[in-house]
Amino acid sequence: MSHAITTAHPIETDSRPEVSAEEWKRVRRLCALATGAGAAAFCLLGLLLWMMNGIDAPKQLFVSYLVGFNYWLGCALGGLVFLMLQYVTGGAWGILLRRIFEASASTLVPLAILIVPLIFGLSFVYEYGQWTPKPTEPKLASKAVWLSAPAVALKAAIFFACWNGLAYWFRRWSRQQDEGTGVGTLDRCESLGAPGILIYALTVTFASIDWVMSLQPEWYSTIFPVMYAVGQLLNGYAFALVVFLLLSNRPPFAGAIHPAHMRDFGSLLLAFVMFWAYMSFSQFLLVWVGNLKEEIPWYLLRARGGWEFVIIFIAIFHFAVPFLLLMLRDVKEHRRRLLAVAIGLLMMRFLDLFWWIEPSLNHHGQYFYWMLDVSAWVAIGGSFLWWFTGTLSNRPLLPLKDPNLAEALRDE
Amino acid sequence: MENNPGLYGLLAEFENPKALLQAARSVHEAGYTRIDAYSPFPIEGLSDAMGFRRTRMPLLILIGGVTGALCGFGLQYYCAVLSYPINVAGRPLNSWPSWIPVTFEMTILLASLTAVFGLLALCGLPMPYHPLFNVPRFSRATRDGFFLCIESLDPRFERTATRDFLAGLNPREVLEVPQ
């Protein structure tokens, strides 16, 4: 066809001026407002639902908080892993998104503070989350110690120390690269990337067991940590992509992005949608076929009492629809369409986590508790985004001193 | 269209991939449609530059994939439900979750086979004879030669004008390709 778009022309011609300090300030004010409003809604709704005898307080409050916390932790850790991944693999997509991944990873600092309320709630939320290990039958004794509140708190401290350490060093070296004060900073980042990914794989395995899987302590699944980690990767990447696409019609991105970049971004999102579906289905298939009494209750709880519609909704909108859309060039190459798919996936991540966590609680037929989950999500998200935008606006949006930047922006 | 008996087209050779890419862009912008480029390795953006954008391949591969999915699922459904229904540990005869892996594999298999053979078919391969083989230099397209050919069947093709146009694109040389 003769009217084809060629790679000679960058996408998006309606470029607007660079994001000003004033605009960043306005966005950050909005984030602070969201935190306050979310927290207020969370407290008021919690009080209201508790007085109406509608919820299992305080357990429900902590579980709702856990959903929101896991969501934004996924954004942050997904960003950290992609930051390491792009140092290890290279490629234009990674350089364009690097600052966004760095800013996502920097939010592990406030998240380390935001987990503290959960530590106090351990004994309410988890059967074994007592401060002195609960006496139990000998078979489960080791589990009771491993999942007791002091052990979980100590492990959480170690996990956050590892993650924040990684995030700190990557940001320190890239800052040195910007300022031209470090020697071999890129080499250092590349050498830390691979062991960093290993550290993440180990820590996230134990974190997912402590924080999510042990909500039903008798249940176990070896795929679950992978499923949890893939959820985080999808969450972190979709979030970074949304931020990037929102900024992409402004300098320094406007005029620098070409359809080939957009296709790469879309294809990577497709890959992680498929990875997520593969893991989620694998666990379901093995548990369903095995039909063992230790394993199947997890799915029985999540497939009855209305949850069966949630499963179908997730299968369609977390997999089928984005899968088909992201195969089309017409979706990947258009900023608004790709943005819509990425935002849709971010919303589905919330529903997926909600479906993992909430059914482990007996809601006594009440269903307004989802408002608590949403307000906790807004409150934590507000502080996440406040910190994120603070880091992102602090430095140029592209790593200008990176030797591979010119290669990443070339148009042919 | 002029009548050019015995002439397949005009072949221009370029120094490097970048020159070929620029030439392809200019030729496409000049409105030529019956064109093709030849290089020893894939050059990113070359097909876009020539205006080759849409092909029938994705649709064919989709059809292949859907056929594979239906065959894979259908085979298992036929075996387990229609032909030889047996009760395995009380599971339903239509145990669809355990059929997904095979269905998935069949989807990939037929989609990729369609991709390989569809590509060969649409490219008209294998092709033992091609007029370009009449140009001795063209054998360098598999080593270090970067070529662009405008066929004489192109509606805009005029022997001298096209030759001058190609010569203006800074090629190493422009050759006539006999039929």
Interface residues (C-beta under 8 A of the other chain):
Chain A: M1 S2 A4 I5 T6 T7 A8 P259 A260 F281 F284 L285 W288 V289 N291 E412
Chain B: K18 L21 R25 H28 G31 T33 E44 G45 D48 A49 G51 F52 R53 R54 A89 R91 S95 P97 S98 I100 P101
